[in-house]
């Protein structure tokens, strides 16, 4: 009986061709699922980043504008500078949307998502001089 168990274990370790095909199919299915989910994952991560940045900007703005250690004239100038900065960001956002094109606005395809990830990875790996 011991020899039969050893033979079965050896056969299982070697694997049959059907096991290899099943493993390959599972790998391909997982790869396809990841590719389909990639745009949603990127949009979700982007939403989290935007929320974090928005909260940080609000807190910084609040501290700049309610700083009692400087006179009111300085706080007014800070408010004007923040307003101008907001205008610049709005103008650049509009320019980027026009450059991107109205048709692809709000939609991230798998190819676009892959390209964005590759660009981010390459950018993070480039040696800073």
C-alpha positions in Angstrom: 0.0 0.0 0.0 2.9 2.3 0.7 4.3 1.8 -2.8 0.9 2.8 -4.4 0.8 6.0 -2.3 4.4 6.9 -3.4 3.5 6.2 -7.0 0.4 8.4 -6.8 2.5 11.2 -5.2 5.1 10.9 -7.9 2.5 11.0 -10.6 0.9 14.1 -9.0 4.3 15.8 -8.7 5.1 15.2 -12.3 1.7 16.5 -13.4 -0.4 15.5 -16.3 -0.7 17.5 -19.5 -4.3 18.3 -18.5 -3.0 19.9 -15.3 -0.6 22.1 -17.3 -3.4 23.2 -19.7 -5.7 24.0 -16.8 -3.0 26.0 -15.1 -2.4 27.9 -18.3 -6.1 28.6 -18.7 -6.3 29.9 -15.1 -3.3 32.1 -15.7 -4.8 33.6 -18.8 -8.2 34.1 -17.1 -6.5 35.9 -14.2 -4.5 38.1 -16.7 -7.7 39.0 -18.6 -9.5 39.8 -15.4 -6.6 42.1 -14.3 -6.6 43.8 -17.7 -10.4 44.4 -17.5 -10.1 45.7 -13.9 -7.1 48.0 -14.6 -9.1 51.1 -15.7 -11.4 50.8 -12.7 -8.5 50.4 -10.3 -6.7 53.5 -11.8 -9.9 55.6 -11.6 -10.4 54.5 -8.0 -6.8 55.3 -7.0 -7.1 58.6 -8.9 -10.3 59.5 -7.0 -8.5 58.7 -3.7 -5.5 60.9 -4.6 -7.8 63.8 -5.7 -9.7 63.6 -2.4 -6.4 63.6 -0.4 -5.1 66.6 -2.3 -8.3 68.5 -2.0 -8.4 68.0 1.8 -4.8 69.1 2.1 -5.3 72.2 0.0 -8.3 73.2 2.0 -6.4 72.8 5.3 -3.4 74.8 4.0 -5.7 77.5 2.7 -7.5 77.7 6.0 -4.2 78.1 7.8 -2.9 80.7 5.4 -6.1 82.8 5.6 -6.7 82.6 9.3 -3.2 83.1 10.5 -3.5 85.7 13.2 0.3 86.2 13.5 0.2 88.4 10.4 -1.7 91.6 9.8 -5.0 91.5 7.8 -3.3 93.1 4.8 -1.0 90.1 4.4 -4.0 87.7 4.7 -5.8 89.6 2.0 -2.7 89.4 -0.3 -2.5 85.7 0.5 -6.2 85.3 -0.5 -5.6 87.1 -3.7 -2.6 84.9 -4.5 -4.7 81.7 -3.7 -7.4 83.0 -6.0 -4.9 83.6 -8.8 -3.4 80.1 -8.3 -6.9 78.6 -8.5 -7.5 80.5 -11.8 -4.2 79.1 -13.2 -5.1 75.6 -12.3 -8.6 76.0 -13.8 -7.1 77.4 -17.1 -4.5 74.5 -17.3 -7.2 71.9 -16.6 -9.4 73.3 -19.4 -6.4 73.4 -21.8 -5.5 69.8 -20.9 -9.1 68.6 -21.5 -9.2 70.3 -24.9 -5.8 68.7 -25.8 -7.1 65.3 -24.7 -10.2 65.6 -26.8 -13.9 65.5 -25.8 -14.5 62.0 -27.0 -12.1 60.3 -24.6 -13.0 62.4 -21.6 -13.8 60.4 -18.5 -13.1 57.0 -20.2 -10.0 55.1 -19.5 -9.4 52.1 -21.8 -7.2 49.2 -20.9 -4.6 50.4 -23.4 -4.7 53.9 -22.0 -4.4 52.5 -18.5 -1.4 50.4 -19.4 0.3 53.4 -21.1 -0.4 55.5 -18.0 1.2 52.9 -15.7 4.2 52.4 -18.0 4.7 56.2 -18.2 4.5 56.5 -14.4 6.9 53.5 -13.9 9.4 54.8 -16.4 9.2 58.3 -14.9 9.8 56.9 -11.4 12.8 54.9 -12.6 14.5 57.7 -14.5 17.6 58.9 -12.6 17.2 62.5 -11.4 20.2 64.7 -12.2 
